[in-house]
Amino acid sequence: MTDEDDRRDVRSEAEGAVPEEKEPVDSTEDAADDSEDDAKGKKKKRQGSFWKELPVLIVVAVVLALVIKAFAVQAFYIPSGSMENTLQVGDRVLVNKIVYHTRDIARGDVIVFNGLDSWDPEVQVKEPGNPVSKALRAVGTAFGVAPNEKDYIKRVIGIPGDHVKCCDAQGRVTVNGVPLDENSYLYTDPITHERNKPSNDPFDVTVKPGQLWVMGDHRELSFDSRSHRGDPGGGTIPIDRVIGRAFVIVWPLDRMGNLPIPDTFKQKALEKSSAAALPATPYALGVIGTLPLAYLLRRRRLRAS
């Protein structure tokens, strides 16, 4: 047999041979690997998307906070002890800026007001020296984590028309002749347990329209209406400078709680006295003004009959 015949036989055997089976592929493993790769890819996309969206979320959060601060609720930092024990240095309170659009300011309310061009600041705050510090200070003030020397927090004692006086025979502050029981909120020394007197300085003031007489709960430390009687308002503050009512302490957590109106300001005698203290002229003019109208209506009924 020639070499050529040998090559033919080999070729024929190769052509007729059954192809060798390949090792089967585990499709489950491949699918798991693919799904794992997909999960990793999606996770990376989500992480990348989060970091891209984070600046936008921060901007939106800041804008919302500033809108809420401007129109609804604002946080304030307490820089002094003038309202102790009710408020401590470092407390943060929330101030409702809407409430006085729905009701009048009431006696006993704890209010925040702007004393610009009216009262000297109780706490001197050093002015920041560079733009970054100024920006941080502005943000801190906006969110109630930094003091603002132009804003004050005090308790309303007298509203327009009230006659506020101190002191009566028992050393109490009176409003329209009605004595106030201030024991629940006047400062008490935590060591000696000695309570502040309602006032060491006598005063006798009738609150003018559009004004308020305000005092701090720590009477021996507070520079309030009593200390500003030489000012144009006689110590009172303009109602239009009121920012809002402090209604809750939010920080620190162990002091969290609301700031209600003390019971002494809910005396019905105060309201009666306040109404009696209002000038009688407007009421008299109102009665006189209705007389011609009543006369004309009566004549019209007589003619009709």
VENRA-V912434 format. One record per backbone hydrogen bond with DSSP energy under -1.0 kcal/mol. NH is the residue of the N-H (numbers start at 1). CO is the residue of the C=O. If there is no record, write none. Layout:
# VENRA-V912434
NH,CO / NH,CO
This chain:
# VENRA-V912434
6,2 / 7,3 / 8,4 / 9,5 / 10,6 / 11,7 / 12,8 / 13,9 / 14,10 / 15,11 / 16,12 / 27,25 / 30,26 / 31,27 / 32,28 / 33,29 / 34,30 / 35,31 / 36,32 / 37,33 / 38,34 / 39,35 / 40,36 / 41,37 / 42,38 / 43,39 / 44,40 / 45,41 / 46,42 / 47,43 / 48,44 / 49,45 / 50,46 / 51,47 / 52,48 / 53,49 / 54,50 / 57,53 / 58,54 / 59,55 / 60,56 / 61,57 / 62,58 / 63,59 / 64,60 / 65,61 / 66,62 / 67,63 / 68,64 / 69,65 / 70,66 / 71,67 / 72,68 / 73,68 / 74,95 / 76,93 / 78,91 / 84,81 / 87,83 / 90,78 / 91,88 / 92,251 / 93,76 / 94,248 / 95,74 / 96,245 / 97,72 / 101,98 / 102,99 / 103,99 / 108,156 / 109,106 / 111,154 / 112,244 / 113,152 / 114,241 / 115,150 / 118,115 / 119,115 / 134,130 / 135,131 / 136,132 / 137,133 / 138,134 / 139,135 / 140,136 / 141,137 / 142,138 / 143,139 / 144,141 / 145,140 / 151,148 / 152,113 / 154,111 / 155,215 / 156,109 / 157,213 / 158,213 / 161,207 / 162,159 / 164,205 / 165,174 / 166,203 / 168,172 / 171,168 / 174,165 / 175,178 / 176,163 / 178,175 / 180,173 / 185,182 / 186,182 / 187,217 / 189,194 / 193,189 / 196,187 / 203,166 / 205,164 / 207,162 / 211,208 / 212,237 / 213,158 / 215,155 / 218,82 / 219,217 / 221,218 / 222,218 / 224,222 / 225,214 / 227,224 / 231,228 / 234,231 / 236,233 / 237,212 / 239,210 / 241,238 / 242,239 / 243,112 / 244,112 / 245,96 / 246,110 / 247,94 / 249,257 / 250,92 / 251,92 / 255,252 / 256,253 / 257,249 / 259,247 / 265,262 / 266,263 / 272,268 / 273,269 / 274,270 / 275,271 / 276,272 / 277,273 / 284,280 / 285,281 / 286,282 / 287,283 / 288,284 / 289,285 / 290,286 / 294,290 / 295,291 / 296,292 / 297,293 / 298,294 / 299,295 / 300,296 / 301,297 / 302,298 / 303,299 / 304,300 / 305,301
